[in-house]
């Protein structure tokens, strides 16, 4: 990849820009802000505050063309097995009305079952074993089966009604126990989400939740259980009736799955209309991604800018800064989406890559972040590209102040302080994404934007964005070491540090 003419042209071009300042780029090009902005669905995206020129964008577009971004996009849409290591399609767009007709049909069928369950629970028709309507839902999953729905419910909380949604991912006993403490088993529905139905953390938590239900309402707990899985047999063995099992297709990866049955908790907490709006907003961004030319394609441009800084400027981190308390979990969600997808050192052919891939994603809600790590942005020694996610202000003056704070930060990061340029050099790049409001539609478009950005990054870096072998390695190691924690039998070949730590834990 890094030996192609397109890559080399960008490397040479970066050398001509490395001493440039964005202040000067704006002075030299008065129309820059208008030209380097895109409306994509309900989102407005300003990418003018970057160390780029029109030539940079042209060269980056040539890179995208040489990597066959349009071809890979078409292969994804056609349902080809672009998840090469697992020989699976990645058809999450079908959940929003694009791609394979067969996959769309399967998605619609699941959506109707979700509606049926949601309407029955929210109306009080579906009751628990003792006749009580459900006031609480406990969503048990981890990783991709947790973060998306957790983010959506928190973000759309103004639309929430009954039942309340609780999320349990961590195997730390406190997370489940603290949740059970505030719920009534007779009025609680438990949703167990695991594609394989053998994810260790999820199944252990589900077993404890099942015991809690049985202690509270007796043995007839079937009305209190729903599963989302591809292993319907294991879910049935667990005690979940077949009519209460939503199938998670093979062609949906966990971190791309909130649009599927995994999002049942969103529908239960916020209603089917809000969930439909979430799908519609994502569908609008899908349509933009699939039709817009590369040079005016928002996810493509965000991916190209990511590669520009990671591969040609040496940036190792990327900040995500949502200026909305309800988007507090967006950095966490994007950490998983991007780093689990593209944190790879092996290309599609199984060879070591000779260039950097995914940056470290971090962030926090603004303006809190301004009083912590923005200090490093303004005066530190690291190049930190950032995404500012900003809501158009409401009539509340506090809302306007919040939006102005975000825009002031982007300006300060770019301009620095001309009166003391040594201390405040500026030239920190940022993208500003403006949402007219926070709704199902705008959140759906925002998350779809980032999904497609991650996909394009994977194409640029020639890696498979849809597997996670590193995650599996840690799980295998934990399985090997578990007998040591319970029986004191440390496996042969365990390193001395791990062995001594196990012994100390067991002594305590």
N, C-alpha and C positions, 0 to 999 in steps of 0.2 A: 504493500500500500504506500509506504513512505518513499518508494523509489519511482513512482509514476511521474510523468511530466507535470500533471496537475498539482500534485503535492509539492514538487520542487519549485514550481512557479509561485505557489503560496509562500514557501519558505523564503524565497528571494524577495517577494513583495513585503513580507513582514520586516525584513531588514531595512527597507526604505521607510517604514512607519515607526520603528521602535523608539525614535527620539521625538516623534510627533506628539502634540498635545491636542486633546479633543477641543479645547477652547479655540485653538487656531482652525481646526477643521470646520467648526461652526462659523467662524468669521469668514473663511474662504468660500463657504457654501451656504448662503442665506436660506435656500430652500430645503436644506437637509432635513429638518424636523418633519416637514410635510411629506417628503419623498420616502423617508425611512420610517414609515408607519403603515399599519395594515388594520383594516376592520375584518375580522373573521368571526362570522356568526354574531353573537352579542358582545364580543370582546374587542377592545381597541388596544393595539399593541404598538408601543413606541420603542424602536430599537436604534434611535439616532445617537444615543449616548454610548457609543462603542468606538473603539479604535479601528475604524473601518472607513473606507471611501467607496465610491461607486466601483472602482476597479477591484477592491477587495470582494465586494458582493459578486461581481462577474466571475472572478477566479474561484470563489467558493461554489458558485453555481456550476462551473466547469467540473469541480471536484465531485459534486453530487451526480452530475451526468456520467462521469467516468466510473463511478461506483454503482451505476444503474439503479438509482433510487426509484425511478419510475417503474422499472421492471420488477423490483422487489415489492413495491407497493401493489402492483397488479397481481403478483404471485400470492401475496397475503389475501387480497380480495377474492381471488379464485379458489382459495382454500387449499393451496398446495402446502406440503409439509415443510414450511420454512423453519420450524423448530426441528432442525436437522438431527440433533443428537437423540431426540425422543421420537423422531419420525411422526410429528404431529403438526396439524395446522394451527394457526393462531388467528382465530376468527371472532375475536371479541366484537368486531364491528357488526357482526350478524345480530348481536343482541340489541343493536340500535337501528337495524333495518337496512344494512348494506351487506354485500358479499353473497355467498352461496344461498340459493333459494331453499335448499334442504335445511341448512343451518338456521336460516331465518324462521322457517316453519317450526323447527324444534324450539327455538327461543320463544316464539309466540305461544306455543302450547304451555311451556313452563310459566310464562307470564300470566296466562289465564288461571293456572293453579295458584300462583301467588296472589292474584286478585281475590280468588275465592277464599283462600285462607285469611287474607287481610280483612276482607269485608266481614267475614264471619266473626273474627276475633274483635274487631273494632266496634261492631254492632252489638256484641254481647251474645250472639247466637251460639257461638262455639264457647263452651264453658268447661271448667275443670271438673275433676272427678267428683267433687262435692257440690257441684252446681254453681259455683262462684264464677262470674266473668273474670277474664284476665285483666289485671291491672299492670302487670310487669312482664317483660320478655327478657330472657337472658340469652345473649348471643355468645356461643362458645366456639371460638376458632382461633387461629394464630396466623401472623404474617398477612398474606394476601386475603385470607378469609376473615380478617379482622379490621385492618386499618382503613380500607375503603368505606365500608358501612359505618364504622365508628366516626370517621371524618364527616361523612354526609349527614348523619343524625345530629352531630354537634353543630355543623354549619347551618342546617335547616331547622334549628330548634324552634324558631318562631312559628313554624308550621306544625310543630309536634302536638299531639294530643294524647289520648290513652290508646294503648298502654305505653308506659315508660320503657325505654330500651336501655339495657345494661350490657356491657361488653367485658368478656373475660378471655384473656389470651395467655397470660403468664401462668406458668405452673407454680409460681410462688403461692403458697396457700392463702396468703392475705388477700389476693385479688378476688378469688372465688368466695372465700369466707366472708369478706366485707360486703360483697354483693348479696349473698344469701341472707345476711343479717338484716337487710332492709326490705326483704321480700317475704311475701306470704306464700308458702308452697301451694296452697289451695287456689291461689290466683296468679300463678306464674307459669308461663310457657317457656320451655327451654328449646333453643334451636342449636343443634350440633352440626358444625360445618367442617368437613374434611373430605377432600376429593377422594382420597384412598380409604378413608375411615380407619386409618391406623396411625395418624399423626399422634405421637406419644403424648405431648402436652394436652392436646384437645381431648383425647379419649380418657386420660386420667381425670381431667376436670369434669368431663361428662359423666364418668362413673360416680364421682362424688356428688354431682348435682342430682343424679338419679337416686342415690341413697337418701339424700335430703328430701326429695319428693316423696319417696316411699315412707320415710319417717313421718311426714306431714299429712299424707292423704291415704296411705295404705298401698297395697300392691297394684291397684288399677291406675297406673300413671300414664298409660298410653295417650290420653287426651292432652297431656302436658308436654309431649315430645314431638319435635319436627326435625328432620335431617335434610341436609343438602350435601349430596355425595355422588360419586360415580360407582361406589361399591354398595349397591342396594341390598345385597345379601347380608353384608356385615351390619348394616343399619337395622335390618330386620331382626337379626340375631340379638342386637342390643335391646330390642323391644319396641321399635318404632314401626307403626303400621305402614303398609305399603302406600296407602293413600296420603300419608303425611311425609313422604320422602320425595324431595325435589332432586331430579338428576342433574348433576353438574357435568356438562359434556367434556369429552377429552380435549376438544379444541379450544377450551377456555383455560388460560393459566390463572393461578390464584391471584396474582397482583393485577390482573386485568378483569376481575370477576365480579366487581360490585354491581354490574349491570344485570347479572344473572340471578338465579335463586339465592345466591349469597347475599343479595340486597333485600331479602325478605324483611329483615329487621328495619330497614329504612322505610319500606312500605307500611309496616305495622305502626311505626312511630309517627310517621309524617303523612300517611295516606297515599292512596294510589295515584291521585292527581299530581302530587309532588314528585312521585317516582316517575310518572309519565313525562313530566317536565324535565327531569334529570336525563332521561333517555333522549328526549327531543333535542335538548341542548347539545348533548354528545353527538347526536346525529347531524346537527348543523355543522359542527366542527369536522366530522367525518367527511361530509360533502365538500367542505372547503379543502381539506387535505387531499381528497381524491381527484379534485377537478382543477384547483388553482395551479398555475405554472410555478415551477420551482422558485423563480426569483420573486414571486409574490405569495408564497405559501408559508403561512405562519409557523407550523411545526417544523418545516424544512429549514427555515431561516434560524429558528432557535437552536436546532441541532447543528447547523453549520457554524453558528457563533460559538457553540460549546466546543466543537472541534478546533476552531480558530484559536481559542485561548488555551485549551489543553495541549494541543499538538504543536502550536507555533509560537506561543508565548510562555509555555511552561506552567500555566496555572494548574494547581492541584486541588482547588476547592471551588465550590459554587454555593452562594448564599441564596436562600429563598425567604422573602420577608413579606408576609401577608399583613397588611394594615387592616385587620379585622379580627377581633377576638374570636369570632365564630370560625375562623380559618386557622385557629391555633394549631391544629393537627396537620395542616398542609405540609410543613417541612418533614414531619415524620413519614407521612404517606409518600412523599416524593423521594425520601431517602431509600425506602424499599423499592419503589418503582424503578429508580434509576440505578442504584448501586447493586441491587440483586440482579437486575437485567443486564447491565453492562460492565459490572466489576469483573472482567474476564481478562486473562492473559493468553488464552488459547483461541485461535481463529476457527472459522468453520471447517477448515481442513485438519484441525487438530495440531497446528503448529504454533509455536510461541510467537506472539506479536512483537514487533520491534519498535513500538511506539506506545504512548500512554493511552489509556481508555478512560473509563468513567472517573470524573472528579469526585471528591468527597462532598456530599450534599449536607448542608446544615442550615439552621435558621431559627427564627423565633418570631413571635408576633410583634409588630411595631405598635406603639413607639417604645415598648419595653426594650427591644433590641438596641435602640439608640443609646440606652444608658448602660449597655454592657459591651458587646463586641464591636459596635460601630467605631469605637475608639481605634481599634486596630485598622479598620477600613481607612480611616482618615489620616492616621499618622504612622501606621505600621509599615512593615517592609514587604508584605505579601500582596500579590495581585489577586483581587477577589471579585470576579464577576458576580453580579447580583440580579435577582428578579424581584421587583417590587410589585406586589399585587394590591391594587388600590380600589376602594369602592368610591363611586361618585357620591358626594356628600348628601345627606338628608337635610331637612330644615334645621335639625338640631345643631347649634353652633359647635358643639364638641365634635360632631362628625366632620364638619368643615375643617376644624383645627387638625384632626387626625389626617385628613387627606393632604392638607398643606404641609404637615410634618413630613409625609412621605415624599412629596415633590421637592421639598427643601433638601432632603437627604440626597436625592438623586442629583440635584444641582451642585450641592457641596462636594459630593464624591467626584463629580466630573471636573468642576472648576478649581477646587482647592481654595486657597487664600492667596490672592495675588500680592498682599502686603507681607506675607511670610511664606513664600513658596517652598522653602527648604523644610519647614515643619509641616506644611499642609500642601503637598504637591498636587493633589487631585489626580485626574486621569484614571480613576477607577470606573470601569465600565458597568452599565446597568441597563436592563430592559424594564419598562414599566407596562404592566398589564392592567387596564382599567375595566372594571365591571360596572355596568350601570346600577346594579343592585346585587344583593346576594340572594339568589333564588335557585330553585331546582334547575332551571334552564341555564343560568350563567355558571353554576357549579359544574353541571354536566359538560358544558363547552370547555371550561378550564381544565378539567381532568382529562378530557379527550385530547386537548392540545398537548398536554405533557405526555400522554401515552404515545402519540404519534411522533413527538420529538424523540423519545427514547428509542422507538423503532428505527427512525432515520439515523440516529447516532450509531446504532448497531450495524446498519448497512455501511456507513462511512468507515467504521473500524473493522468491518468484515468479521463480526462476531455474532453468535447466536444470542439474541436478547431474551429468549423464552425458556431457557433452562436455568438451573441453579445448582450445579454439582458441588460447589463449595458448601452450601447449606447441608447437602446430604452427607458430606464428609464429617461435619461436626456431629450429626445425628448418629452416624455409625460409630464414632468414637465414644459417644455417651453410652450407647448400647453395650459396647465392649467393657466399659468401666463400671457399669451399674452393679454387677456382682461384688465389686470391690467395696462399694459403699454400703451394701446390705449384709454381705457375708465376710468382708475383710479379705477376700481372695483377689489380690491384685494380679492382673494378667502378666504373664511372662513377657519381658521386653518393654514394659512400661518405663518411661524415663524416670530418673531418680527424683527430679523435682515433683512430678505428678504423683509418684509413689509416696513421697514424704507428706505431700499435702493431703492425700487420701487418708493416710495414717493419722494425721493430726485431726482431720474432720471426724474420723471414727472415734478417736479418743475423747473428743469434746461431746 
